[in-house]
Amino acid sequence: MKPIAQSFSVSYQYKLYFTQGLFNLKNNQFSAVFDVLTETTNSKLLFVIDDGVAKHHANLINDIIAYCKAHNSKLKYTSSLIVKGGEQCKNDYEQVNLVLKAINEFHIDRHSFVVAIGGGAVIDMVGYAAAVAHRGVKLVRIPTTVLSQNDSAVGVKNSINTFGKKNFLGTFAPPFAIINDSNFLKTLEQRDWISGVAEAIKVALIKDEVFFKYLEEHASSIQKRDMKAMNYMIYRCAEMHMQHIAQGGDPFESGSSRPLDFGHWAAHKMEQITNYELRHGEAVAKGIALDVTYAYLLELITESELKRILNLMQQIGFDLSIPVETESEIEVLLKGLQEFQEHLGGELCITLINGIGVKHDVNQIDKVKMRLAIDELYKRCKLNS
């Protein structure tokens, strides 16, 4: 018998909205997100909220209930579930179970919505649960940190950690919508305020020298919590991230090249080494610093370019020291290359840069030179400390 062949394509579309005071009764943005629906009944909503967000915004659940009541022709509130925030929620499968139990208990079906409110880790974990329930229920993401608003929540990935590996379980499932509310940023600790800037530096280094210059010129303003500078940084970073997903030719990462993971092979391993005491953005800053130092040793970038990059990250407030000292600890870090390759599949492909704004993929890493890069970065950090 001849094989039966079939092919089909599916079009995805979602929007990233920007607002302030999302659940203020005078703000129609949240309700307007659901205007595209053709169903005549109102939409059932299950809210899953990061415990850190709930703590710093004590009236949030009451505001959500009041908002849904005011828009009850479109929105049907079911419940609000509080889950652990931070990377630990991705390490604890019980958090996934809590979300799945709530989806089951409140009869959240494929015409209903899970609304995830929190940092990138909570968005990841809740997105994973929503994607596997009923083979996928609709997800609205409301990211509450800089890193989630400019990077992790604007993509199409959801994941949790297991077997000691970052994002080992996950799905590609585009959200129904993402809504950035800048008011959530005002209660962030300083380390969370600057943490997400690492992702903006990353995308500028591989895609846009003009944006990198903007970050240089506004580094002090961003570090001092200037909201106007931060809002533009988030907008431009998210815009480039979403353009890459749509126009990069590989939205579900079937190939080996993943430029948006610049600096991440080491970052993921450093998060694990430090038992996730490092914020993701802090680890990404260190990973970028290490990879640009390695690129300098390969003569892909000049010393002047290396200094500009390291100076920008230190101006923002990043500690760029690599949390390894002994040879055995360095060896553990370098195992991150193998794990990164396993996660990608195919041949090893690491994104470096060949100039600011110019990405450069390599298929092998000289581990001797990478060790030298660790030493070189250590010396440069010590000089600037």
N, C-alpha and C positions, 0 to 999 in steps of 0.2 A: 504493500500500500504506500502511496505517496504521502509525504508529510503534509499536514494541513497548516498553512501559514496564515498568520493574521497580524496586523499591526494597527495601532491606534495612537492618537495623541490627545492629551488632556491639557487644557489651558487653565492656568492659575492666575488669579488676580487678588491682591489684597492691598490695603492702604495703611500708611502710617500717618496718624493725626497728631497735631500739636495743640495743647490747650493749657489752661490754668484753672484749678478748682473744678475738676471734672464732675464731682457729685454735688456741686452747688446747684440749687434748684433753678437758678437763672441761666445755667449753662446747659444748652441743648445738645452738646457734642456727643455725649454717650448715647443718648436716645437716637440721634441722627445716624449713627453707625448702622442701625438696624433697618433703616429706611429702604434698603435695597431688597429686603425680603419680600417674597410674593405671598407668603402664607397669611391667611386672614386672622389666625389666632395669635395671641401675644407669645413672645419667646420666653421659655423657661430659662432661668439663669442660676447657676451655682457659682458662688464666689469662693475662691481659695486664696487666702491672704497670708503673706509672710508675717511671722510673729513679730519681727522687728518693726515692720510697718504698722501693725496693729498697736504696738506699744507706743510709738511716737505720734500716732494719729488716733487718739483715743475715741473720737467720735465717728471714725470712718464707717463702721458697720451701721450705726444709726443713720448716717448720711445716705448710705447706699439704700437702706430700707425706705427712707423717706423719698428718695429720688425715684425708686421703682414704683412706689405708690403714686407719685405725682404723674408718672408716665405709664400707668397701668394698662392703657390701651395697647401698648407695645411690649412692655417688660413685665415678666412675672418672676418675682423674687422667690427663691426656694429656701436657701440657707447660705450661711457663711462659715467656712471651715478654716481654722487657723492651723498653719503648719510651721514646722521649724524652718528658719531662714538660714542662709549661708550654705557653703559647700557641703556641710554635713547632711543636709536634707537629700543630697544626691547619693550619699553613701549608705543611707538607711532605707531599705526597701519598704519598711513599715509605713514610711511617709507616702509612698506610691499607693500602698494598700488603703490608707485612709482616704485618699482621693477617689480610688476606685469604689470603695464602699459607699461613699457619699453619692457618686454618680449612680450607683445602683439604687440606693435608698430613696433618692429624690427623683428617680425615673428620668434621668437626663439621657435623652435619646439623640439620634442624629439630626433632629430638628431643634435641639436645645443647645445651650452654650455653657461651657466652663469659662469663667472669667478669672484669670490668674493675675494677682496683684502682688508684686514683690520684685526682689532682685533677680539677677540672671539665673542663679541656681534654682530658685523656686519656679521661675518661668520654665526652665528646662525640665524639671521634675514633673510639674503639673502638665506640661505639654506632652510628655511621654505617656502619662496616665491617660490623658484625653485621647491620644492617638491610638492606644491599644483597646480602649473601651468601645465596644460595638464596632470594632475596626475603624474607629475614628469619629469622635464627636467634635463639634465646632469649638474653636478656642479663640477667645479674645485676650490678648496680652496687654497688661497695663504695667510696664516696667517702672521701677521706682528708684533705680540707681543710674549713675552716669553711664557705667559700662553696659547695663542692659538697655538703656535708651539709645545709645549710639552704636551698639554692636550686637550683643547676643540675642536680644529679643526681636531684632528686625529681620532675622534670617528665617530659614525654613527647617531648622534642626531642633530636635528635642532629645534629651538624654539623661541617663543616670550612670553612676560609677559602680563597677563591680569587679571582682577578681583583682582588686588593687589597681585597676586601670581606669583612667579618666575616660568618660563617655563610651564605655564598652557596650552598653545597651542603649539603643536610640532609634529614632525614626526620622524620616524626612516628611514633614507634614506642615504645609504652609498654614499660617493662622488665618482666621476670618478677618481680623483687623488688629492693629497695634495702636495704642493711644498713649502718647507721652504727655504727662502732666508735670510741668516744671515745679509745681509746688512741693512735690514729694522730695525733690533734691535739697530743699532748704533744711531738712532735719538730718541730713547725712553727716556722719563723722568725717573729719578732714581726710582720713586715709581712703574712705570710700568716695569722697568728692574727687580726689585726684586719680584714684585707681583706674577709672574708665578712660582717662586721657591717654593711657598707654595704647588703647586700640585706635585712637585718632592719630597718634604718632605713627603707628603701624601702617595704617592705610595711606597716610600722607607719604611715607617713605617708599611705598611700592607703587604709588599711583599719581601723586600730585605735589610737585615741588612748591607750587603757589600756596597750597594749603599748609605745607610745612613752614613756609615763611610766615604765614598768618599765626601759626602756633608759636613760632619764635617771638614775633612781635607782641603777642598777647599772653605770653607765659606767666608774667607777673600778675596780670589781671585775673587769669584763670585760677592761679594758685591762691589768690586772695578772695576767691568766691564771687567774682563779678558775674552776675547772672546773664547779662547780655552776651559777653564773650563765650560763656559756657553754652548758652542756647545755640549760638551759631556753630560752635564746635560740634555739638551733638547733631545738629541738622545736617551739616556737610558730611560728617563721618557716616551717618546713617544713609544719606543719599548715595554715597559712593559704594557702600556695602550692598545696598539693594540693587544698584546698577550692575555691580559685578555678578550678583546672582542671576539677574535677568539677561545680561548681555555677555557673560563670560563663557557661555557655551556648555557649562557643566553644572547646572544648579543643584543636582543631587550627588555631585562629587563621584562620578563613576571613574574618572581618570586619576592620575597620580599627583598632578600639580594642584596645590591648594594655596595660592598666594595669600589668602586671608588668614592663613595659619603661620605667617611670618613670625618667627620668634617663639612659636608655640611648642616645638618639640622639647625644648629645655624647660619652658614654662610649666607644661603639664607634669614633667618629672619633678620639678622643684616644689610644686604644690604637694605632690605625694611625699617627697622627702621630708617636708616640714609638717606632715600630717595636716595639711590644709590650713595651717596657721597663716600662710601667705594668702592674701586676696588674689583672685585670678589676675586682675590688672597689674598688681605688684609683680607677680611672677612673669607676666608678659613683658613688662618693662625690663626686667633682668634678662629675659630670653632675647629680646631685641638687642640689648646692650652687648650681650655675648656674641650674637650672630653678626652684628656690624663690626665688632672688633675682629672677629674671624675674617670677615670680608676685607677688612683693612690689611690683615696679614697676607691675604691672597692677592693684594693690590687691586681689588675691585673698586675700592673707594680710597680717596686721599686722606691723609691725616687731618687736613682741614675739615673735611666732611665728617670724619669720625668725631672730632672735637665738637662740631656743631650739634650733632645728634646727642652725644652724651651730656653736653651742657644744657640742652633743652630739657632733657629728662630730669636732670638734677635741679634745674630752675623750677620745674613743676613740683618737685619735692620727693622724687623717687630715690630710694636707696638701691644702688645698682650692684651691690656686692652679691656674689654667687654663694649660696649657703653650703659650700663644700670646702673642706680643708685637706683631708687626708687623701692619699691615692685611692683607697678603697671607696671613699665617698665620691670622688671624681668618676670612678669606674661605674658606680651606680647611676650617676647623672648621665653618662654617655650611653647607658642602656636605654635611655629615652629615645635614642635614634632608632633602635630596633623596634621598640614598642610603637613609635610613630609610623614606621613602615608597615607594621602589622595592621595598624588601624586603617591606614590608607589602602593597603593591598598593592600589588604590583611592585615596581621598583621604587627604591628610595628616591624621593624628590623633596628637596629642601629649598625653600625660597630664601635667597639672599638679595642684596641690592648691588647694582653696578652704577652708583650715583644716586643722589637723592631724587626720588620720584621714578626710579627705573628698577623694576624687579629683575632678578636674575636667578633662574633655577639651576641647581646642581644635583647630580645623581649620586654623589659620594661625598663623604666628609673625611678629611684627613684628621684622624683622632689625635695625632701628635700635635698638629697645628691648633686643634681645638683646645688641647691642654695649654698650649702657649697663649691662646686667646684668654683663657681663664686667668692666667698669671698677668697678662697685659692689662686686662680690665681691672684686676685687683690693684695694680700699681697706679693706674689712672684714678681710681676711686680714692685711694689713699692720699694722692697728691691734692685732690679737691676737697678732702674732708676737713 
